């Protein structure tokens, strides 16, 4: 019984995605913070401004996670560690998978609920691009202190 009480009091971050909305919810003791990322609005803004979609998304996502955690645990040092995997170069890929390994604020680790975020869309690449994509695929770790 003591373990379940300890788990419920540990800081946690829940990441969910549904119908073009990514929801981030952080909880620490009695504090709760929720933020949404509207993907259609983000993609439209990137298209209008001529910005790279995935780079802009990753930057926005990292900052949104930082802010939602700061709301429940004000901190000076924020660490996010995740793996990114794509089926082509970052901007050409139709599948992007983020697997979260660690999220810490001032060396306090957050329990991750929903540690994999998969984004997929229509594959508009040509046949030659699909055949040669194995050279451009990304599978790497990203570890940032913000």
N, CA, C and O of each residue as an XYZ file, in Angstrom:
584
protein
N       0.823     -1.200      0.000
C       0.000      0.000      0.000
C       0.861      1.255      0.000
O       0.505      2.262     -0.613
N       2.000      1.191      0.693
C       2.875      2.351      0.780
C       3.433      2.736     -0.586
O       3.586      3.923     -0.874
N       3.744      1.733     -1.450
C       4.274      2.017     -2.771
C       3.282      2.788     -3.633
O       3.685      3.697     -4.360
N       1.995      2.450     -3.571
C       1.007      3.152     -4.388
C       0.861      4.602     -3.947
O       0.627      5.481     -4.776
N       0.998      4.859     -2.643
C       0.934      6.236     -2.156
C       2.147      7.008     -2.640
O       2.027      8.165     -3.042
N       3.327      6.371     -2.603
C       4.554      7.018     -3.053
C       4.460      7.351     -4.535
O       4.828      8.451     -4.949
N       3.967      6.405     -5.342
C       3.858      6.645     -6.771
C       2.905      7.790     -7.081
O       3.181      8.595     -7.970
N       1.807      7.876     -6.376
C       0.835      8.920     -6.671
C       1.355     10.304     -6.284
O       0.904     11.310     -6.832
N       2.303     10.360     -5.343
C       2.860     11.645     -4.929
C       4.086     12.041     -5.736
O       4.537     13.182     -5.637
N       4.641     11.127     -6.535
C       5.816     11.470     -7.325
C       5.396     12.355     -8.497
O       4.298     12.201     -9.032
N       6.269     13.281     -8.895
C       5.926     14.148    -10.029
C       5.739     13.313    -11.302
O       6.483     12.363    -11.545
N       4.751     13.674    -12.099
C       4.498     12.908    -13.315
C       4.152     13.829    -14.476
O       3.673     14.948    -14.294
N       4.411     13.316    -15.678
C       4.067     14.010    -16.919
C       3.323     13.026    -17.797
O       3.823     11.938    -18.081
N       2.128     13.403    -18.230
C       1.319     12.576    -19.128
C       1.304     13.242    -20.497
O       1.014     14.432    -20.623
N       1.624     12.447    -21.526
C       1.618     12.929    -22.905
C       0.608     12.090    -23.672
O       0.742     10.869    -23.753
N      -0.409     12.746    -24.239
C      -1.405     12.036    -25.036
C      -1.613     12.784    -26.349
O      -1.383     13.990    -26.439
N      -2.052     12.047    -27.355
C      -2.340     12.652    -28.654
C      -3.660     12.099    -29.170
O      -3.919     10.898    -29.091
N      -4.489     12.993    -29.699
C      -5.778     12.575    -30.225
C      -6.322     13.649    -31.158
O      -6.372     14.823    -30.791
N      -6.723     13.260    -32.345
C      -7.388     14.152    -33.302
C      -6.624     15.461    -33.520
O      -7.219     16.537    -33.467
N      -5.323     15.380    -33.761
C      -4.548     16.573    -34.079
C      -4.199     17.450    -32.897
O      -3.774     18.590    -33.082
N      -4.370     16.942    -31.678
C      -4.036     17.712    -30.477
C      -3.119     16.868    -29.599
O      -3.421     15.714    -29.297
N      -2.011     17.451    -29.198
C      -1.129     16.805    -28.231
C      -1.382     17.484    -26.900
O      -1.294     18.706    -26.782
N      -1.698     16.676    -25.899
C      -1.998     17.214    -24.574
C      -0.874     16.835    -23.618
O      -0.485     15.671    -23.524
N      -0.360     17.836    -22.914
C       0.668     17.640    -21.899
C       0.051     17.972    -20.555
O      -0.525     19.047    -20.385
N       0.165     17.069    -19.603
C      -0.366     17.306    -18.260
C       0.704     16.927    -17.248
O       1.146     15.779    -17.198
N       1.119     17.901    -16.442
C       2.118     17.658    -15.403
C       1.450     17.746    -14.045
O       0.542     18.548    -13.825
N       1.927     16.894    -13.134
C       1.374     16.884    -11.784
C       2.519     16.741    -10.797
O       3.409     15.908    -10.972
N       2.484     17.562     -9.762
C       3.445     17.462     -8.672
C       2.710     17.787     -7.385
O       2.318     18.930     -7.148
N       2.529     16.767     -6.559
C       1.766     16.902     -5.312
C       0.377     17.430     -5.652
O      -0.354     16.743     -6.364
N      -0.023     18.591     -5.192
C      -1.361     19.114     -5.461
C      -1.438     20.004     -6.682
O      -2.531     20.423     -7.065
N      -0.304     20.306     -7.308
C      -0.269     21.206     -8.466
C      -0.464     20.421     -9.762
O       0.105     19.344     -9.940
N      -1.275     20.976    -10.662
C      -1.515     20.366    -11.968
C      -1.449     21.457    -13.027
O      -1.949     22.562    -12.821
N      -0.828     21.141    -14.159
C      -0.775     22.070    -15.287
C      -1.052     21.290    -16.565
O      -0.553     20.179    -16.746
N      -1.851     21.878    -17.449
C      -2.212     21.230    -18.711
C      -1.975     22.209    -19.853
O      -2.350     23.378    -19.772
N      -1.353     21.721    -20.907
C      -1.143     22.522    -22.118
C      -1.479     21.659    -23.330
O      -1.261     20.448    -23.335
N      -2.013     22.312    -24.350
C      -2.350     21.633    -25.599
C      -1.527     22.212    -26.736
O      -1.229     23.406    -26.760
N      -1.165     21.349    -27.677
C      -0.528     21.783    -28.918
C      -1.479     21.394    -30.045
O      -1.734     20.211    -30.267
N      -1.996     22.385    -30.749
C      -2.905     22.165    -31.874
C      -2.064     21.998    -33.139
O      -1.521     22.974    -33.656
N      -1.955     20.774    -33.635
C      -1.056     20.496    -34.751
C      -1.481     21.169    -36.053
O      -0.624     21.666    -36.784
N      -2.777     21.202    -36.366
C      -3.212     21.831    -37.620
C      -2.853     23.313    -37.648
O      -2.426     23.835    -38.678
N      -3.027     23.984    -36.520
C      -2.640     25.397    -36.455
C      -1.135     25.560    -36.628
O      -0.676     26.475    -37.312
N      -0.371     24.667    -36.003
C       1.088     24.728    -36.120
C       1.530     24.482    -37.555
O       2.374     25.211    -38.076
N       0.964     23.456    -38.203
C       1.351     23.164    -39.595
C       0.968     24.325    -40.514
O       1.736     24.680    -41.409
N      -0.204     24.918    -40.306
C      -0.617     26.071    -41.110
C       0.307     27.262    -40.909
O       0.673     27.932    -41.875
N       0.684     27.528    -39.679
C       1.606     28.626    -39.379
C       2.961     28.390    -40.056
O       3.539     29.309    -40.636
N       3.459     27.157    -39.977
C       4.745     26.838    -40.612
C       4.661     27.018    -42.125
O       5.574     27.571    -42.739
N       3.572     26.555    -42.721
C       3.401     26.698    -44.165
C       3.363     28.177    -44.546
O       4.029     28.594    -45.494
N       2.587     28.964    -43.812
C       2.426     30.383    -44.109
C       3.744     31.145    -43.971
O       4.053     32.016    -44.784
N       4.512     30.810    -42.942
C       5.773     31.502    -42.681
C       6.962     30.874    -43.413
O       8.062     31.426    -43.374
N       6.766     29.752    -44.069
C       7.858     29.072    -44.761
C       8.867     28.443    -43.806
O      10.059     28.383    -44.111
N       8.395     27.975    -42.653
C       9.271     27.383    -41.636
C       9.324     25.863    -41.791
O       8.355     25.262    -42.255
N      10.423     25.240    -41.414
C      10.481     23.772    -41.439
C       9.553     23.195    -40.369
O       9.686     23.515    -39.188
N       8.619     22.350    -40.785
C       7.566     21.878    -39.889
C       8.091     21.095    -38.691
O       7.764     21.424    -37.550
N       8.896     20.068    -38.931
C       9.313     19.197    -37.828
C      10.281     19.890    -36.878
O      10.189     19.706    -35.664
N      11.195     20.671    -37.401
C      12.107     21.405    -36.513
C      11.326     22.370    -35.630
O      11.605     22.491    -34.437
N      10.352     23.052    -36.212
C       9.517     23.984    -35.449
C       8.696     23.225    -34.416
O       8.578     23.666    -33.273
N       8.126     22.083    -34.808
C       7.352     21.274    -33.865
C       8.212     20.826    -32.689
O       7.801     20.958    -31.536
N       9.400     20.297    -32.968
C      10.259     19.799    -31.888
C      10.645     20.916    -30.924
O      10.652     20.721    -29.709
N      10.965     22.079    -31.467
C      11.311     23.219    -30.612
C      10.113     23.639    -29.754
O      10.255     23.874    -28.555
N       8.940     23.731    -30.373
C       7.725     24.093    -29.640
C       7.381     23.036    -28.586
O       7.015     23.375    -27.460
N       7.498     21.773    -28.950
C       7.176     20.685    -28.030
C       8.094     20.705    -26.811
O       7.625     20.590    -25.678
N       9.393     20.848    -27.038
C      10.349     20.897    -25.924
C      10.034     22.061    -24.990
O      10.063     21.908    -23.769
N       9.734     23.221    -25.564
C       9.411     24.389    -24.739
C       8.082     24.220    -24.003
O       7.943     24.671    -22.867
N       7.106     23.573    -24.644
C       5.815     23.337    -23.980
C       5.981     22.384    -22.800
O       5.366     22.583    -21.752
N       6.810     21.348    -22.961
C       7.072     20.425    -21.852
C       7.763     21.174    -20.721
O       7.424     21.002    -19.550
N       8.727     22.000    -21.080
C       9.441     22.779    -20.058
C       8.470     23.678    -19.284
O       8.540     23.759    -18.058
N       7.574     24.344    -19.999
C       6.630     25.267    -19.350
C       5.612     24.533    -18.476
O       5.297     24.994    -17.379
N       5.098     23.404    -18.948
C       4.095     22.682    -18.166
C       4.721     22.134    -16.877
O       4.060     22.071    -15.840
N       5.971     21.746    -16.947
C       6.659     21.271    -15.741
C       7.008     22.434    -14.828
O       6.904     22.315    -13.607
N       7.419     23.559    -15.405
C       7.743     24.736    -14.591
C       6.520     25.210    -13.801
O       6.652     25.712    -12.685
N       5.339     25.048    -14.383
C       4.103     25.443    -13.695
C       3.887     24.674    -12.388
O       3.334     25.216    -11.431
N       4.325     23.411    -12.351
C       4.113     22.596    -11.145
C       5.364     22.460    -10.285
O       5.279     22.096     -9.112
N       6.528     22.752    -10.868
C       7.783     22.670    -10.131
C       8.744     23.711    -10.696
O       9.545     23.397    -11.576
N       8.675     24.949    -10.200
C       9.603     25.978    -10.688
C      11.042     25.475    -10.553
O      11.437     24.953     -9.510
N      11.819     25.645    -11.634
C      13.166     25.079    -11.653
C      14.131     25.977    -12.402
O      13.730     26.876    -13.141
N      15.410     25.714    -12.194
C      16.465     26.459    -12.886
C      17.078     25.638    -14.011
O      17.569     26.191    -14.996
N      17.050     24.319    -13.863
C      17.642     23.452    -14.872
C      16.619     22.411    -15.303
O      16.075     21.683    -14.472
N      16.362     22.344    -16.601
C      15.388     21.405    -17.156
C      16.104     20.506    -18.151
O      16.791     20.992    -19.049
N      15.946     19.196    -17.996
C      16.584     18.225    -18.875
C      15.512     17.400    -19.574
O      14.594     16.879    -18.942
N      15.649     17.292    -20.899
C      14.760     16.413    -21.668
C      15.641     15.496    -22.506
O      16.558     15.951    -23.190
N      15.354     14.211    -22.446
C      16.131     13.201    -23.154
C      15.145     12.305    -23.896
O      14.281     11.679    -23.281
N      15.278     12.246    -25.231
C      14.382     11.403    -26.021
C      15.103     10.872    -27.245
O      16.108     11.431    -27.683
N      14.577      9.785    -27.791
C      15.070      9.211    -29.038
C      14.106      9.620    -30.137
O      12.891      9.654    -29.937
N      14.663      9.930    -31.298
C      13.827     10.277    -32.446
C      14.140      9.292    -33.564
O      15.301      8.988    -33.837
N      13.089      8.803    -34.201
C      13.235      7.857    -35.297
C      12.288      8.269    -36.422
O      11.109      8.530    -36.185
N      12.813      8.325    -37.648
C      12.003      8.712    -38.803
C      12.187      7.698    -39.931
O      13.106      6.879    -39.893
N      11.316      7.757    -40.928
C      11.445      6.870    -42.081
C      12.110      7.561    -43.272
O      12.184      6.989    -44.359
N      12.592      8.787    -43.071
C      13.307      9.541    -44.104
C      13.991     10.700    -43.393
O      14.061     10.720    -42.164
N      14.498     11.665    -44.157
C      15.030     12.866    -43.531
C      13.930     13.543    -42.729
O      12.749     13.307    -42.981
N      14.297     14.375    -41.778
C      13.318     14.930    -40.839
C      12.145     15.616    -41.535
O      10.995     15.370    -41.172
N      12.399     16.453    -42.506
C      11.317     17.202    -43.161
C      10.585     16.400    -44.234
O       9.473     16.768    -44.612
N      11.177     15.317    -44.736
C      10.532     14.514    -45.781
C       9.804     13.298    -45.231
O       9.039     12.660    -45.955
N      10.023     12.969    -43.981
C       9.470     11.726    -43.434
C       7.960     11.817    -43.224
O       7.411     12.888    -42.965
N       7.312     10.670    -43.342
C       5.875     10.606    -43.070
C       5.603      9.988    -41.701
O       4.469      9.996    -41.223
N       6.651      9.452    -41.073
C       6.525      8.872    -39.739
C       7.651      9.409    -38.863
O       8.826      9.326    -39.220
N       7.275      9.957    -37.717
C       8.246     10.430    -36.726
C       7.827      9.845    -35.384
O       6.691     10.021    -34.945
N       8.752      9.151    -34.744
C       8.469      8.536    -33.444
C       9.426      9.112    -32.409
O      10.646      9.045    -32.563
N       8.852      9.679    -31.351
C       9.637     10.200    -30.236
C       9.431      9.262    -29.050
O       8.298      8.999    -28.645
N      10.525      8.765    -28.502
C      10.480      7.907    -27.316
C      11.196      8.641    -26.197
O      12.395      8.905    -26.285
N      10.465      8.967    -25.154
C      11.020      9.774    -24.064
C      11.709      8.881    -23.048
O      11.125      7.921    -22.546
N      12.962      9.212    -22.750
C      13.760      8.436    -21.813
C      13.770      9.057    -20.425
O      13.668      8.361    -19.415
N      13.896     10.383    -20.393
C      14.027     11.049    -19.097
C      13.618     12.510    -19.221
O      13.958     13.189    -20.190
N      12.891     12.973    -18.229
C      12.563     14.390    -18.114
C      12.776     14.760    -16.655
O      12.156     14.187    -15.759
N      13.665     15.732    -16.426
C      14.025     16.135    -15.061
C      13.963     17.649    -14.932
O      14.240     18.385    -15.879
N      13.593     18.093    -13.741
C      13.625     19.514    -13.394
C      14.429     19.631    -12.105
O      14.043     19.085    -11.071
N      15.541     20.342    -12.173
C      16.449     20.461    -11.025
C      16.781     19.085    -10.447
O      16.753     18.891     -9.232
N      17.090     18.148    -11.316
C      17.483     16.775    -10.985
C      16.377     15.971    -10.293
O      16.655     14.936     -9.687
N      15.142     16.432    -10.379
C      13.992     15.663     -9.900
C      13.343     15.040    -11.131
O      12.845     15.747    -12.007
N      13.354     13.722    -11.188
C      12.853     13.012    -12.354
C      11.327     12.929    -12.335
O      10.720     12.703    -11.288
N      10.725     13.113    -13.497
C       9.276     13.005    -13.648
C       8.931     11.624    -14.194
O       9.560     11.138    -15.134
N       7.928     11.003    -13.593
C       7.420      9.741    -14.105
C       6.707     10.044    -15.422
O       5.879     10.952    -15.491
N       7.032      9.284    -16.460
C       6.444      9.516    -17.778
C       5.287      8.554    -18.008
O       5.447      7.336    -17.932
N       4.127      9.120    -18.289
C       2.948      8.331    -18.631
C       2.653      8.652    -20.094
O       2.238      9.762    -20.425
N       2.870      7.683    -20.949
C       2.782      7.940    -22.382
C       4.146      8.362    -22.876
O       4.336      9.510    -23.278
N       5.108      7.438    -22.850
C       6.482      7.802    -23.167
C       6.829      7.693    -24.648
O       7.974      7.932    -25.030
N       5.858      7.336    -25.486
C       6.082      7.276    -26.930
C       5.046      8.152    -27.620
O       3.846      8.031    -27.373
N       5.527      9.038    -28.491
C       4.649      9.895    -29.286
C       4.946      9.607    -30.748
O       6.065      9.834    -31.210
N       3.958      9.111    -31.480
C       4.129      8.771    -32.889
C       3.301      9.730    -33.736
O       2.095      9.874    -33.539
N       3.966     10.375    -34.673
C       3.296     11.258    -35.627
C       3.396     10.602    -36.995
O       4.487     10.239    -37.433
N       2.276     10.450    -37.663
C       2.327      9.927    -39.020
C       1.353     10.688    -39.895
O       0.317     11.179    -39.446
N       1.723     10.765    -41.152
C       0.912     11.495    -42.111
C       0.985     10.819    -43.464
O       1.570      9.744    -43.592
N       0.400     11.435    -44.469
C       0.432     10.842    -45.807
C       1.864     10.788    -46.336
O       2.662     11.697    -46.107
N       2.168      9.713    -47.042
C       3.500      9.536    -47.614
C       3.471     10.016    -49.062
O       3.055      9.281    -49.958
N       3.913     11.246    -49.286
C       3.889     11.848    -50.618
C       5.207     11.694    -51.366
O       5.397     12.303    -52.419
N       6.115     10.887    -50.833
C       7.409     10.716    -51.488
C       7.250      9.888    -52.763
O       6.373      9.030    -52.857
N       8.103     10.159    -53.727
C       8.104      9.371    -54.948
C       8.766      8.023    -54.726
O       9.356      7.779    -53.673
N       8.667      7.144    -55.721
C       9.222      5.788    -55.604
C      10.724      5.807    -55.365
O      11.227      5.070    -54.518
N      11.444      6.643    -56.104
C      12.901      6.714    -55.945
C      13.268      7.215    -54.555
O      14.197      6.704    -53.929
N      12.547      8.202    -54.081
C      12.801      8.742    -52.742
C      12.563      7.680    -51.672
O      13.314      7.598    -50.700
N      11.523      6.870    -51.848
C      11.246      5.799    -50.887
C      12.353      4.747    -50.904
O      12.754      4.238    -49.857
N      12.847      4.423    -52.119
C      13.899      3.417    -52.234
C      15.207      3.869    -51.592
O      15.932      3.050    -51.026
N      15.511      5.143    -51.673
C      16.792      5.644    -51.156
C      16.688      6.233    -49.754
O      17.673      6.751    -49.228
N      15.524      6.160    -49.152
C      15.328      6.796    -47.846
C      16.134      6.145    -46.727
O      16.373      6.775    -45.696
N      16.558      4.890    -46.912
C      17.314      4.226    -45.846
C      18.586      4.997    -45.504
O      19.088      4.895    -44.385
N      19.113      5.769    -46.459
C      20.320      6.572    -46.197
C      20.015      7.823    -45.390
O      20.901      8.371    -44.733
N      18.778      8.274    -45.435
C      18.426      9.532    -44.763
C      17.663      9.319    -43.461
O      17.433     10.269    -42.712
N      17.274      8.087    -43.190
C      16.522      7.815    -41.958
C      17.280      8.340    -40.751
O      18.511      8.349    -40.718
N      16.517      8.774    -39.767
C      17.121      9.281    -38.537
C      16.773      8.331    -37.402
O      15.620      7.929    -37.242
N      17.766      7.985    -36.631
C      17.576      7.213    -35.398
C      18.670      7.694    -34.450
O      19.793      7.190    -34.461
N      18.316      8.678    -33.634
C      19.325      9.260    -32.753
C      18.712      9.698    -31.430
O      17.494      9.789    -31.277
N      19.590      9.961    -30.497
C      19.191     10.417    -29.175
C      19.364     11.926    -29.095
O      20.351     12.473    -29.586
N      18.403     12.592    -28.477
C      18.475     14.037    -28.241
C      18.435     14.237    -26.732
O      17.512     13.774    -26.061
N      19.426     14.918    -26.210
C      19.504     15.213    -24.774
C      19.820     16.692    -24.651
O      20.901     17.143    -25.033
N      18.864     17.444    -24.114
C      19.012     18.898    -24.028
C      18.774     19.377    -22.611
O      17.919     18.860    -21.892
N      19.546     20.371    -22.231
C      19.302     21.082    -20.985
C      18.823     22.463    -21.375
O      19.541     23.208    -22.042
N      17.618     22.810    -20.965
C      17.026     24.104    -21.322
C      16.915     24.987    -20.094
O      16.440     26.118    -20.189
